[in-house]
């Protein structure tokens, strides 16, 4: 609906935020491309790689030799113990928190400039 006939979001500021297990560049590129097709002005981007393979939640990492954890750790993955400490949140990353704060500040400055 945002691209039908008129670009409803054209000229609006956007901050592209992506989170991924290991690789975030491709997701960011895709999101930026979509926002730009809507005519939005991408004023900042934030990426966070959690380093949490899906194997942490599927429960089969002790027998799987094709999953992300096995790719990362090799045979050690088969005896790896998944604990709550294995799950990193974006808030735990100083770098990501700083990027979020900087993006928010850019949006705040834009808003203030238009007031």
C-alpha positions in Angstrom: 0.0 0.0 0.0 2.9 2.4 0.6 4.0 2.2 -3.1 0.5 2.0 -4.7 -0.1 5.0 -7.0 1.6 7.5 -4.7 4.6 7.1 -2.5 3.0 7.7 0.9 6.3 7.5 2.7 8.3 9.5 0.2 10.7 12.0 1.9 10.2 10.5 5.4 13.3 9.8 7.4 14.1 6.1 8.2 16.6 4.3 10.3 17.3 0.8 8.9 17.8 -1.7 11.8 18.8 -5.3 11.2 19.8 -8.1 13.5 21.2 -11.4 12.4 23.0 -14.4 13.8 26.3 -13.9 12.0 25.9 -11.9 8.7 23.9 -8.6 8.6 25.2 -6.9 5.5 22.9 -8.6 3.0 19.8 -8.0 5.2 20.8 -4.3 5.6 21.3 -3.9 1.9 17.8 -5.5 1.2 16.1 -3.3 3.8 17.8 -0.1 2.5 16.7 -1.0 -1.0 13.1 -1.5 0.0 13.0 1.8 2.0 14.5 3.6 -0.9 11.9 2.2 -3.2 9.3 3.7 -0.9 11.1 7.0 -1.5 12.3 7.2 2.2 15.5 9.0 3.2 17.6 6.5 5.1 19.4 8.7 7.6 21.2 6.0 9.5 21.7 2.3 9.9 22.2 0.0 12.8 23.4 -3.6 12.5 23.8 -6.2 15.3 25.2 -9.7 14.8 24.1 -11.8 17.8 26.3 -14.8 17.1 23.4 -17.0 18.1 23.0 -19.8 15.6 19.5 -21.3 15.3 21.0 -24.4 16.7 20.8 -23.0 20.2 17.0 -23.3 20.0 16.3 -26.3 17.7 17.8 -28.7 20.3 19.5 -31.0 17.8 23.0 -29.5 17.8 24.5 -32.6 19.5 23.6 -34.7 16.4 23.7 -32.2 13.6 26.7 -31.8 11.3 25.1 -29.2 8.8 23.9 -26.5 11.2 25.5 -23.1 12.0 26.9 -24.2 15.3 28.8 -27.1 13.6 30.0 -24.7 11.0 31.3 -22.4 13.7 32.8 -25.0 16.1 33.2 -28.3 14.2 33.1 -31.5 16.3 33.0 -29.4 19.5 29.4 -28.5 18.6 28.3 -32.0 19.2 29.1 -31.8 22.9 28.5 -28.0 23.4 26.2 -27.1 26.3 23.7 -24.4 25.5 23.2 -22.2 28.5 21.3 -18.9 29.1 24.7 -17.1 28.9 25.0 -18.2 25.2 22.2 -15.8 24.3 23.4 -12.2 23.6 20.9 -9.4 23.4 21.6 -6.3 21.5 21.4 -4.3 24.7 24.5 -6.2 25.9 26.6 -4.8 23.1 28.1 -1.4 23.9 28.8 -0.9 20.2 25.1 -1.6 19.3 23.8 0.6 22.1 26.0 3.4 20.9 24.8 3.0 17.3 21.1 3.0 18.4 21.7 6.1 20.6 23.5 7.9 17.7 20.7 7.0 15.2 18.1 8.2 17.7 20.0 11.5 18.1 20.0 12.0 14.4 16.3 11.5 14.2 15.8 13.8 17.2 17.9 16.5 15.5 15.9 16.2 12.3 12.6 16.5 14.2 13.9 19.6 16.1 15.0 21.2 12.8 11.5 20.9 11.4 9.8 22.3 14.6 
